[in-house]
């Protein structure tokens, strides 16, 4: 009997996911603070704290998307049975 092969599942390409990635990447690069180190917050430039927070948010959002929206288990299990 011939085994029917389904098309591989695609990862979600939702607009809100890509939009959030673009916004967080934009926050990670301090375009708005070019040439300044003022104001200081706890002795650190504000651009540094904004960039650091954006980096943590980007990493957290990437983990959220990988764990909640990437559905690769069916693909991985299908490859193991071949």
PDB file with one MODEL, atoms N, CA, C and O in Angstrom:
MODEL        1
ATOM      1  N   UNK A   1       0.837  -1.171   0.000  1.00  0.00           N
ATOM      2  CA  UNK A   1       0.000   0.000   0.000  1.00  0.00           C
ATOM      3  C   UNK A   1       0.885   1.239   0.000  1.00  0.00           C
ATOM      4  O   UNK A   1       1.880   1.316   0.721  1.00  0.00           O
ATOM      5  N   UNK A   2       0.515   2.162  -0.790  1.00  0.00           N
ATOM      6  CA  UNK A   2       1.305   3.368  -0.940  1.00  0.00           C
ATOM      7  C   UNK A   2       0.982   4.352   0.174  1.00  0.00           C
ATOM      8  O   UNK A   2      -0.181   4.611   0.486  1.00  0.00           O
ATOM      9  N   UNK A   3       2.017   4.881   0.750  1.00  0.00           N
ATOM     10  CA  UNK A   3       1.856   5.830   1.849  1.00  0.00           C
ATOM     11  C   UNK A   3       1.596   7.222   1.281  1.00  0.00           C
ATOM     12  O   UNK A   3       2.386   7.738   0.491  1.00  0.00           O
ATOM     13  N   UNK A   4       0.481   7.823   1.690  1.00  0.00           N
ATOM     14  CA  UNK A   4       0.184   9.176   1.197  1.00  0.00           C
ATOM     15  C   UNK A   4       1.022  10.185   1.977  1.00  0.00           C
ATOM     16  O   UNK A   4       1.117  10.139   3.204  1.00  0.00           O
ATOM     17  N   UNK A   5       1.606  11.070   1.240  1.00  0.00           N
ATOM     18  CA  UNK A   5       2.495  12.063   1.848  1.00  0.00           C
ATOM     19  C   UNK A   5       1.820  13.417   1.821  1.00  0.00           C
ATOM     20  O   UNK A   5       1.414  13.902   0.765  1.00  0.00           O
ATOM     21  N   UNK A   6       1.703  14.022   2.988  1.00  0.00           N
ATOM     22  CA  UNK A   6       1.102  15.341   3.073  1.00  0.00           C
ATOM     23  C   UNK A   6       2.157  16.399   2.823  1.00  0.00           C
ATOM     24  O   UNK A   6       3.353  16.174   3.013  1.00  0.00           O
ATOM     25  N   UNK A   7       1.686  17.555   2.393  1.00  0.00           N
ATOM     26  CA  UNK A   7       2.604  18.676   2.201  1.00  0.00           C
ATOM     27  C   UNK A   7       3.144  19.104   3.566  1.00  0.00           C
ATOM     28  O   UNK A   7       2.409  19.089   4.554  1.00  0.00           O
ATOM     29  N   UNK A   8       4.408  19.481   3.629  1.00  0.00           N
ATOM     30  CA  UNK A   8       4.966  19.885   4.921  1.00  0.00           C
ATOM     31  C   UNK A   8       4.254  21.128   5.453  1.00  0.00           C
ATOM     32  O   UNK A   8       3.846  22.012   4.699  1.00  0.00           O
ATOM     33  N   UNK A   9       4.121  21.163   6.779  1.00  0.00           N
ATOM     34  CA  UNK A   9       3.482  22.305   7.408  1.00  0.00           C
ATOM     35  C   UNK A   9       4.389  23.529   7.309  1.00  0.00           C
ATOM     36  O   UNK A   9       5.611  23.435   7.417  1.00  0.00           O
ATOM     37  N   UNK A  10       3.762  24.659   7.106  1.00  0.00           N
ATOM     38  CA  UNK A  10       4.531  25.901   7.029  1.00  0.00           C
ATOM     39  C   UNK A  10       4.418  26.637   8.356  1.00  0.00           C
ATOM     40  O   UNK A  10       3.401  26.562   9.046  1.00  0.00           O
ATOM     41  N   UNK A  11       5.479  27.343   8.693  1.00  0.00           N
ATOM     42  CA  UNK A  11       5.430  28.166   9.884  1.00  0.00           C
ATOM     43  C   UNK A  11       4.485  29.336   9.635  1.00  0.00           C
ATOM     44  O   UNK A  11       4.296  29.758   8.494  1.00  0.00           O
ATOM     45  N   UNK A  12       3.901  29.850  10.692  1.00  0.00           N
ATOM     46  CA  UNK A  12       2.966  30.956  10.510  1.00  0.00           C
ATOM     47  C   UNK A  12       3.697  32.232  10.098  1.00  0.00           C
ATOM     48  O   UNK A  12       4.725  32.586  10.674  1.00  0.00           O
ATOM     49  N   UNK A  13       3.165  32.896   9.121  1.00  0.00           N
ATOM     50  CA  UNK A  13       3.719  34.170   8.670  1.00  0.00           C
ATOM     51  C   UNK A  13       2.672  35.245   8.926  1.00  0.00           C
ATOM     52  O   UNK A  13       2.224  35.930   8.006  1.00  0.00           O
ATOM     53  N   UNK A  14       2.296  35.377  10.173  1.00  0.00           N
ATOM     54  CA  UNK A  14       1.260  36.332  10.532  1.00  0.00           C
ATOM     55  C   UNK A  14       1.833  37.732  10.537  1.00  0.00           C
ATOM     56  O   UNK A  14       2.981  37.947  10.928  1.00  0.00           O
ATOM     57  N   UNK A  15       1.028  38.679  10.102  1.00  0.00           N
ATOM     58  CA  UNK A  15       1.486  40.067   9.984  1.00  0.00           C
ATOM     59  C   UNK A  15       1.837  40.661  11.344  1.00  0.00           C
ATOM     60  O   UNK A  15       2.793  41.431  11.446  1.00  0.00           O
ATOM     61  N   UNK A  16       1.083  40.321  12.393  1.00  0.00           N
ATOM     62  CA  UNK A  16       1.364  40.920  13.698  1.00  0.00           C
ATOM     63  C   UNK A  16       2.694  40.434  14.259  1.00  0.00           C
ATOM     64  O   UNK A  16       3.357  41.166  14.994  1.00  0.00           O
ATOM     65  N   UNK A  17       3.092  39.210  13.923  1.00  0.00           N
ATOM     66  CA  UNK A  17       4.389  38.711  14.388  1.00  0.00           C
ATOM     67  C   UNK A  17       5.514  39.478  13.712  1.00  0.00           C
ATOM     68  O   UNK A  17       6.444  39.936  14.376  1.00  0.00           O
ATOM     69  N   UNK A  18       5.431  39.620  12.397  1.00  0.00           N
ATOM     70  CA  UNK A  18       6.474  40.343  11.671  1.00  0.00           C
ATOM     71  C   UNK A  18       6.487  41.816  12.044  1.00  0.00           C
ATOM     72  O   UNK A  18       7.553  42.424  12.145  1.00  0.00           O
ATOM     73  N   UNK A  19       5.307  42.393  12.251  1.00  0.00           N
ATOM     74  CA  UNK A  19       5.240  43.793  12.661  1.00  0.00           C
ATOM     75  C   UNK A  19       5.901  44.018  14.009  1.00  0.00           C
ATOM     76  O   UNK A  19       6.610  45.005  14.202  1.00  0.00           O
ATOM     77  N   UNK A  20       5.668  43.103  14.945  1.00  0.00           N
ATOM     78  CA  UNK A  20       6.290  43.211  16.262  1.00  0.00           C
ATOM     79  C   UNK A  20       7.795  43.049  16.170  1.00  0.00           C
ATOM     80  O   UNK A  20       8.533  43.758  16.854  1.00  0.00           O
ATOM     81  N   UNK A  21       8.265  42.127  15.336  1.00  0.00           N
ATOM     82  CA  UNK A  21       9.710  41.972  15.143  1.00  0.00           C
ATOM     83  C   UNK A  21      10.329  43.261  14.596  1.00  0.00           C
ATOM     84  O   UNK A  21      11.391  43.680  15.056  1.00  0.00           O
ATOM     85  N   UNK A  22       9.683  43.882  13.634  1.00  0.00           N
ATOM     86  CA  UNK A  22      10.219  45.113  13.038  1.00  0.00           C
ATOM     87  C   UNK A  22      10.280  46.229  14.074  1.00  0.00           C
ATOM     88  O   UNK A  22      11.277  46.946  14.156  1.00  0.00           O
ATOM     89  N   UNK A  23       9.219  46.381  14.867  1.00  0.00           N
ATOM     90  CA  UNK A  23       9.193  47.430  15.892  1.00  0.00           C
ATOM     91  C   UNK A  23      10.279  47.195  16.942  1.00  0.00           C
ATOM     92  O   UNK A  23      10.984  48.125  17.333  1.00  0.00           O
ATOM     93  N   UNK A  24      10.408  45.947  17.395  1.00  0.00           N
ATOM     94  CA  UNK A  24      11.422  45.662  18.409  1.00  0.00           C
ATOM     95  C   UNK A  24      12.833  45.830  17.862  1.00  0.00           C
ATOM     96  O   UNK A  24      13.719  46.296  18.578  1.00  0.00           O
ATOM     97  N   UNK A  25      13.054  45.460  16.617  1.00  0.00           N
ATOM     98  CA  UNK A  25      14.374  45.693  16.013  1.00  0.00           C
ATOM     99  C   UNK A  25      14.670  47.182  15.895  1.00  0.00           C
ATOM    100  O   UNK A  25      15.809  47.606  16.093  1.00  0.00           O
ATOM    101  N   UNK A  26      13.658  47.976  15.574  1.00  0.00           N
ATOM    102  CA  UNK A  26      13.841  49.415  15.490  1.00  0.00           C
ATOM    103  C   UNK A  26      14.174  50.006  16.858  1.00  0.00           C
ATOM    104  O   UNK A  26      14.989  50.925  16.953  1.00  0.00           O
ATOM    105  N   UNK A  27      13.550  49.486  17.919  1.00  0.00           N
ATOM    106  CA  UNK A  27      13.825  49.964  19.273  1.00  0.00           C
ATOM    107  C   UNK A  27      15.246  49.590  19.703  1.00  0.00           C
ATOM    108  O   UNK A  27      15.871  50.321  20.471  1.00  0.00           O
ATOM    109  N   UNK A  28      15.750  48.473  19.218  1.00  0.00           N
ATOM    110  CA  UNK A  28      17.078  48.007  19.612  1.00  0.00           C
ATOM    111  C   UNK A  28      18.208  48.866  19.053  1.00  0.00           C
ATOM    112  O   UNK A  28      19.318  48.841  19.584  1.00  0.00           O
ATOM    113  N   UNK A  29      17.951  49.613  18.010  1.00  0.00           N
ATOM    114  CA  UNK A  29      18.983  50.466  17.411  1.00  0.00           C
ATOM    115  C   UNK A  29      18.672  51.908  17.802  1.00  0.00           C
ATOM    116  O   UNK A  29      17.597  52.409  17.473  1.00  0.00           O
ATOM    117  N   UNK A  30      19.578  52.580  18.490  1.00  0.00           N
ATOM    118  CA  UNK A  30      19.272  53.907  19.044  1.00  0.00           C
ATOM    119  C   UNK A  30      19.353  55.038  18.012  1.00  0.00           C
ATOM    120  O   UNK A  30      20.210  55.914  18.126  1.00  0.00           O
ATOM    121  N   UNK A  31      18.480  55.027  17.019  1.00  0.00           N
ATOM    122  CA  UNK A  31      18.481  56.072  15.997  1.00  0.00           C
ATOM    123  C   UNK A  31      18.153  57.446  16.582  1.00  0.00           C
ATOM    124  O   UNK A  31      18.762  58.442  16.191  1.00  0.00           O
ATOM    125  N   UNK A  32      17.216  57.508  17.498  1.00  0.00           N
ATOM    126  CA  UNK A  32      16.753  58.784  18.029  1.00  0.00           C
ATOM    127  C   UNK A  32      17.724  59.456  18.979  1.00  0.00           C
ATOM    128  O   UNK A  32      17.515  60.609  19.354  1.00  0.00           O
ATOM    129  N   UNK A  33      18.779  58.766  19.375  1.00  0.00           N
ATOM    130  CA  UNK A  33      19.707  59.314  20.354  1.00  0.00           C
ATOM    131  C   UNK A  33      21.081  59.600  19.751  1.00  0.00           C
ATOM    132  O   UNK A  33      22.069  59.626  20.485  1.00  0.00           O
ATOM    133  N   UNK A  34      21.173  59.810  18.467  1.00  0.00           N
ATOM    134  CA  UNK A  34      22.467  59.977  17.802  1.00  0.00           C
ATOM    135  C   UNK A  34      23.170  61.223  18.343  1.00  0.00           C
ATOM    136  O   UNK A  34      22.606  62.317  18.349  1.00  0.00           O
ATOM    137  N   UNK A  35      24.396  61.036  18.790  1.00  0.00           N
ATOM    138  CA  UNK A  35      25.230  62.145  19.226  1.00  0.00           C
ATOM    139  C   UNK A  35      24.932  62.694  20.608  1.00  0.00           C
ATOM    140  O   UNK A  35      25.442  63.757  20.963  1.00  0.00           O
ATOM    141  N   UNK A  36      24.135  62.014  21.387  1.00  0.00           N
ATOM    142  CA  UNK A  36      23.858  62.539  22.724  1.00  0.00           C
ATOM    143  C   UNK A  36      23.968  61.432  23.760  1.00  0.00           C
ATOM    144  O   UNK A  36      23.748  60.254  23.476  1.00  0.00           O
ATOM    145  N   UNK A  37      24.311  61.845  24.954  1.00  0.00           N
ATOM    146  CA  UNK A  37      24.316  60.904  26.059  1.00  0.00           C
ATOM    147  C   UNK A  37      23.388  61.390  27.168  1.00  0.00           C
ATOM    148  O   UNK A  37      23.324  60.777  28.233  1.00  0.00           O
ATOM    149  N   UNK A  38      22.689  62.456  26.932  1.00  0.00           N
ATOM    150  CA  UNK A  38      21.727  63.003  27.898  1.00  0.00           C
ATOM    151  C   UNK A  38      20.339  62.556  27.508  1.00  0.00           C
ATOM    152  O   UNK A  38      20.105  62.425  26.306  1.00  0.00           O
ATOM    153  N   UNK A  39      19.430  62.317  28.357  1.00  0.00           N
ATOM    154  CA  UNK A  39      19.516  62.379  29.817  1.00  0.00           C
ATOM    155  C   UNK A  39      20.109  61.095  30.389  1.00  0.00           C
ATOM    156  O   UNK A  39      20.117  60.051  29.738  1.00  0.00           O
ATOM    157  N   UNK A  40      20.594  61.195  31.591  1.00  0.00           N
ATOM    158  CA  UNK A  40      21.150  60.052  32.300  1.00  0.00           C
ATOM    159  C   UNK A  40      20.115  59.503  33.270  1.00  0.00           C
ATOM    160  O   UNK A  40      19.433  60.263  33.958  1.00  0.00           O
ATOM    161  N   UNK A  41      20.001  58.194  33.323  1.00  0.00           N
ATOM    162  CA  UNK A  41      19.110  57.517  34.262  1.00  0.00           C
ATOM    163  C   UNK A  41      19.974  56.543  35.053  1.00  0.00           C
ATOM    164  O   UNK A  41      20.556  55.621  34.482  1.00  0.00           O
ATOM    165  N   UNK A  42      20.058  56.744  36.356  1.00  0.00           N
ATOM    166  CA  UNK A  42      20.926  55.935  37.218  1.00  0.00           C
ATOM    167  C   UNK A  42      22.370  55.939  36.723  1.00  0.00           C
ATOM    168  O   UNK A  42      23.075  54.939  36.854  1.00  0.00           O
ATOM    169  N   UNK A  43      22.803  57.045  36.164  1.00  0.00           N
ATOM    170  CA  UNK A  43      24.172  57.179  35.681  1.00  0.00           C
ATOM    171  C   UNK A  43      24.421  56.578  34.311  1.00  0.00           C
ATOM    172  O   UNK A  43      25.555  56.587  33.833  1.00  0.00           O
ATOM    173  N   UNK A  44      23.394  56.061  33.673  1.00  0.00           N
ATOM    174  CA  UNK A  44      23.527  55.468  32.343  1.00  0.00           C
ATOM    175  C   UNK A  44      22.731  56.295  31.339  1.00  0.00           C
ATOM    176  O   UNK A  44      21.675  56.833  31.671  1.00  0.00           O
ATOM    177  N   UNK A  45      23.240  56.395  30.111  1.00  0.00           N
ATOM    178  CA  UNK A  45      22.469  57.114  29.095  1.00  0.00           C
ATOM    179  C   UNK A  45      21.132  56.426  28.809  1.00  0.00           C
ATOM    180  O   UNK A  45      21.034  55.200  28.828  1.00  0.00           O
ATOM    181  N   UNK A  46      20.119  57.230  28.547  1.00  0.00           N
ATOM    182  CA  UNK A  46      18.783  56.685  28.290  1.00  0.00           C
ATOM    183  C   UNK A  46      18.789  55.765  27.076  1.00  0.00           C
ATOM    184  O   UNK A  46      18.076  54.762  27.062  1.00  0.00           O
ATOM    185  N   UNK A  47      19.591  56.093  26.045  1.00  0.00           N
ATOM    186  CA  UNK A  47      19.607  55.255  24.844  1.00  0.00           C
ATOM    187  C   UNK A  47      20.086  53.842  25.169  1.00  0.00           C
ATOM    188  O   UNK A  47      19.621  52.873  24.569  1.00  0.00           O
ATOM    189  N   UNK A  48      21.016  53.726  26.118  1.00  0.00           N
ATOM    190  CA  UNK A  48      21.509  52.408  26.506  1.00  0.00           C
ATOM    191  C   UNK A  48      20.404  51.588  27.153  1.00  0.00           C
ATOM    192  O   UNK A  48      20.233  50.409  26.844  1.00  0.00           O
ATOM    193  N   UNK A  49      19.653  52.217  28.055  1.00  0.00           N
ATOM    194  CA  UNK A  49      18.576  51.497  28.740  1.00  0.00           C
ATOM    195  C   UNK A  49      17.457  51.114  27.778  1.00  0.00           C
ATOM    196  O   UNK A  49      16.889  50.029  27.896  1.00  0.00           O
ATOM    197  N   UNK A  50      17.132  51.994  26.825  1.00  0.00           N
ATOM    198  CA  UNK A  50      16.100  51.676  25.831  1.00  0.00           C
ATOM    199  C   UNK A  50      16.554  50.517  24.949  1.00  0.00           C
ATOM    200  O   UNK A  50      15.774  49.612  24.654  1.00  0.00           O
ATOM    201  N   UNK A  51      17.808  50.548  24.533  1.00  0.00           N
ATOM    202  CA  UNK A  51      18.349  49.472  23.700  1.00  0.00           C
ATOM    203  C   UNK A  51      18.399  48.151  24.468  1.00  0.00           C
ATOM    204  O   UNK A  51      18.075  47.098  23.919  1.00  0.00           O
ATOM    205  N   UNK A  52      18.802  48.209  25.730  1.00  0.00           N
ATOM    206  CA  UNK A  52      18.851  46.998  26.552  1.00  0.00           C
ATOM    207  C   UNK A  52      17.458  46.409  26.751  1.00  0.00           C
ATOM    208  O   UNK A  52      17.266  45.201  26.611  1.00  0.00           O
ATOM    209  N   UNK A  53      16.488  47.257  27.076  1.00  0.00           N
ATOM    210  CA  UNK A  53      15.112  46.790  27.243  1.00  0.00           C
ATOM    211  C   UNK A  53      14.567  46.209  25.932  1.00  0.00           C
ATOM    212  O   UNK A  53      13.906  45.170  25.940  1.00  0.00           O
ATOM    213  N   UNK A  54      14.844  46.878  24.807  1.00  0.00           N
ATOM    214  CA  UNK A  54      14.407  46.369  23.509  1.00  0.00           C
ATOM    215  C   UNK A  54      15.023  45.018  23.187  1.00  0.00           C
ATOM    216  O   UNK A  54      14.364  44.160  22.600  1.00  0.00           O
ATOM    217  N   UNK A  55      16.275  44.823  23.563  1.00  0.00           N
ATOM    218  CA  UNK A  55      16.934  43.540  23.315  1.00  0.00           C
ATOM    219  C   UNK A  55      16.304  42.418  24.131  1.00  0.00           C
ATOM    220  O   UNK A  55      16.089  41.317  23.625  1.00  0.00           O
ATOM    221  N   UNK A  56      16.011  42.704  25.401  1.00  0.00           N
ATOM    222  CA  UNK A  56      15.349  41.696  26.228  1.00  0.00           C
ATOM    223  C   UNK A  56      13.949  41.386  25.703  1.00  0.00           C
ATOM    224  O   UNK A  56      13.543  40.225  25.668  1.00  0.00           O
ATOM    225  N   UNK A  57      13.212  42.415  25.297  1.00  0.00           N
ATOM    226  CA  UNK A  57      11.879  42.189  24.742  1.00  0.00           C
ATOM    227  C   UNK A  57      11.939  41.395  23.439  1.00  0.00           C
ATOM    228  O   UNK A  57      11.104  40.522  23.202  1.00  0.00           O
ATOM    229  N   UNK A  58      12.922  41.696  22.601  1.00  0.00           N
ATOM    230  CA  UNK A  58      13.083  40.962  21.343  1.00  0.00           C
ATOM    231  C   UNK A  58      13.395  39.491  21.601  1.00  0.00           C
ATOM    232  O   UNK A  58      12.838  38.611  20.946  1.00  0.00           O
ATOM    233  N   UNK A  59      14.279  39.230  22.548  1.00  0.00           N
ATOM    234  CA  UNK A  59      14.592  37.839  22.894  1.00  0.00           C
ATOM    235  C   UNK A  59      13.391  37.110  23.477  1.00  0.00           C
ATOM    236  O   UNK A  59      13.126  35.958  23.131  1.00  0.00           O
ATOM    237  N   UNK A  60      12.669  37.780  24.358  1.00  0.00           N
ATOM    238  CA  UNK A  60      11.481  37.168  24.940  1.00  0.00           C
ATOM    239  C   UNK A  60      10.395  36.911  23.916  1.00  0.00           C
ATOM    240  O   UNK A  60       9.746  35.865  23.943  1.00  0.00           O
ATOM    241  N   UNK A  61      10.193  37.865  23.008  1.00  0.00           N
ATOM    242  CA  UNK A  61       9.182  37.679  21.975  1.00  0.00           C
ATOM    243  C   UNK A  61       9.578  36.559  21.015  1.00  0.00           C
ATOM    244  O   UNK A  61       8.718  35.809  20.554  1.00  0.00           O
ATOM    245  N   UNK A  62      10.845  36.441  20.716  1.00  0.00           N
ATOM    246  CA  UNK A  62      11.314  35.358  19.859  1.00  0.00           C
ATOM    247  C   UNK A  62      11.056  34.002  20.519  1.00  0.00           C
ATOM    248  O   UNK A  62      10.640  33.054  19.853  1.00  0.00           O
ATOM    249  N   UNK A  63      11.303  33.913  21.822  1.00  0.00           N
ATOM    250  CA  UNK A  63      11.011  32.656  22.527  1.00  0.00           C
ATOM    251  C   UNK A  63       9.511  32.379  22.533  1.00  0.00           C
ATOM    252  O   UNK A  63       9.100  31.232  22.354  1.00  0.00           O
ATOM    253  N   UNK A  64       8.695  33.394  22.735  1.00  0.00           N
ATOM    254  CA  UNK A  64       7.240  33.221  22.724  1.00  0.00           C
ATOM    255  C   UNK A  64       6.772  32.677  21.372  1.00  0.00           C
ATOM    256  O   UNK A  64       5.983  31.734  21.316  1.00  0.00           O
ATOM    257  N   UNK A  65       7.263  33.274  20.287  1.00  0.00           N
ATOM    258  CA  UNK A  65       6.853  32.825  18.952  1.00  0.00           C
ATOM    259  C   UNK A  65       7.331  31.401  18.699  1.00  0.00           C
ATOM    260  O   UNK A  65       6.594  30.591  18.136  1.00  0.00           O
ATOM    261  N   UNK A  66       8.553  31.089  19.108  1.00  0.00           N
ATOM    262  CA  UNK A  66       9.086  29.746  18.872  1.00  0.00           C
ATOM    263  C   UNK A  66       8.307  28.686  19.643  1.00  0.00           C
ATOM    264  O   UNK A  66       8.049  27.605  19.114  1.00  0.00           O
ATOM    265  N   UNK A  67       7.932  28.979  20.877  1.00  0.00           N
ATOM    266  CA  UNK A  67       7.247  27.980  21.690  1.00  0.00           C
ATOM    267  C   UNK A  67       5.754  27.904  21.431  1.00  0.00           C
ATOM    268  O   UNK A  67       5.170  26.829  21.570  1.00  0.00           O
ATOM    269  N   UNK A  68       5.119  29.000  21.060  1.00  0.00           N
ATOM    270  CA  UNK A  68       3.666  29.026  20.926  1.00  0.00           C
ATOM    271  C   UNK A  68       3.148  28.983  19.498  1.00  0.00           C
ATOM    272  O   UNK A  68       2.028  28.525  19.272  1.00  0.00           O
ATOM    273  N   UNK A  69       3.925  29.444  18.532  1.00  0.00           N
ATOM    274  CA  UNK A  69       3.402  29.578  17.177  1.00  0.00           C
ATOM    275  C   UNK A  69       4.139  28.740  16.132  1.00  0.00           C
ATOM    276  O   UNK A  69       3.679  28.649  14.994  1.00  0.00           O
ATOM    277  N   UNK A  70       5.242  28.141  16.479  1.00  0.00           N
ATOM    278  CA  UNK A  70       5.952  27.264  15.569  1.00  0.00           C
ATOM    279  C   UNK A  70       5.462  25.854  15.822  1.00  0.00           C
ATOM    280  O   UNK A  70       5.668  25.312  16.908  1.00  0.00           O
ATOM    281  N   UNK A  71       4.829  25.265  14.856  1.00  0.00           N
ATOM    282  CA  UNK A  71       4.267  23.923  15.019  1.00  0.00           C
ATOM    283  C   UNK A  71       5.080  22.940  14.160  1.00  0.00           C
ATOM    284  O   UNK A  71       4.677  22.568  13.058  1.00  0.00           O
ATOM    285  N   UNK A  72       6.207  22.544  14.692  1.00  0.00           N
ATOM    286  CA  UNK A  72       7.095  21.667  13.938  1.00  0.00           C
ATOM    287  C   UNK A  72       7.044  20.218  14.408  1.00  0.00           C
ATOM    288  O   UNK A  72       7.700  19.361  13.817  1.00  0.00           O
ATOM    289  N   UNK A  73       6.293  19.932  15.438  1.00  0.00           N
ATOM    290  CA  UNK A  73       6.285  18.564  15.974  1.00  0.00           C
ATOM    291  C   UNK A  73       5.807  17.555  14.934  1.00  0.00           C
ATOM    292  O   UNK A  73       6.375  16.469  14.821  1.00  0.00           O
ATOM    293  N   UNK A  74       4.769  17.905  14.174  1.00  0.00           N
ATOM    294  CA  UNK A  74       4.261  16.975  13.164  1.00  0.00           C
ATOM    295  C   UNK A  74       5.305  16.730  12.076  1.00  0.00           C
ATOM    296  O   UNK A  74       5.436  15.607  11.589  1.00  0.00           O
ATOM    297  N   UNK A  75       6.027  17.742  11.701  1.00  0.00           N
ATOM    298  CA  UNK A  75       7.064  17.597  10.674  1.00  0.00           C
ATOM    299  C   UNK A  75       8.191  16.742  11.200  1.00  0.00           C
ATOM    300  O   UNK A  75       8.668  15.853  10.494  1.00  0.00           O
ATOM    301  N   UNK A  76       8.630  16.985  12.420  1.00  0.00           N
ATOM    302  CA  UNK A  76       9.725  16.214  13.005  1.00  0.00           C
ATOM    303  C   UNK A  76       9.320  14.748  13.176  1.00  0.00           C
ATOM    304  O   UNK A  76      10.098  13.849  12.857  1.00  0.00           O
ATOM    305  N   UNK A  77       8.113  14.508  13.675  1.00  0.00           N
ATOM    306  CA  UNK A  77       7.669  13.135  13.853  1.00  0.00           C
ATOM    307  C   UNK A  77       7.510  12.415  12.518  1.00  0.00           C
ATOM    308  O   UNK A  77       7.777  11.217  12.425  1.00  0.00           O
ATOM    309  N   UNK A  78       7.080  13.131  11.494  1.00  0.00           N
ATOM    310  CA  UNK A  78       6.929  12.528  10.173  1.00  0.00           C
ATOM    311  C   UNK A  78       8.289  12.145   9.601  1.00  0.00           C
ATOM    312  O   UNK A  78       8.404  11.108   8.946  1.00  0.00           O
ATOM    313  N   UNK A  79       9.316  12.949   9.830  1.00  0.00           N
ATOM    314  CA  UNK A  79      10.647  12.626   9.325  1.00  0.00           C
ATOM    315  C   UNK A  79      11.225  11.411  10.032  1.00  0.00           C
ATOM    316  O   UNK A  79      11.949  10.626   9.419  1.00  0.00           O
ATOM    317  N   UNK A  80      10.917  11.244  11.312  1.00  0.00           N
ATOM    318  CA  UNK A  80      11.440  10.105  12.064  1.00  0.00           C
ATOM    319  C   UNK A  80      10.833   8.781  11.605  1.00  0.00           C
ATOM    320  O   UNK A  80      11.475   7.739  11.731  1.00  0.00           O
ATOM    321  N   UNK A  81       9.621   8.800  11.081  1.00  0.00           N
ATOM    322  CA  UNK A  81       8.964   7.557  10.676  1.00  0.00           C
ATOM    323  C   UNK A  81       9.368   7.122   9.268  1.00  0.00           C
ATOM    324  O   UNK A  81       9.049   6.006   8.857  1.00  0.00           O
ATOM    325  N   UNK A  82      10.055   7.973   8.531  1.00  0.00           N
ATOM    326  CA  UNK A  82      10.472   7.590   7.174  1.00  0.00           C
ATOM    327  C   UNK A  82      11.577   6.577   7.163  1.00  0.00           C
ATOM    328  O   UNK A  82      12.026   6.165   6.094  1.00  0.00           O
TER     329      UNK A  82
ENDMDL
END
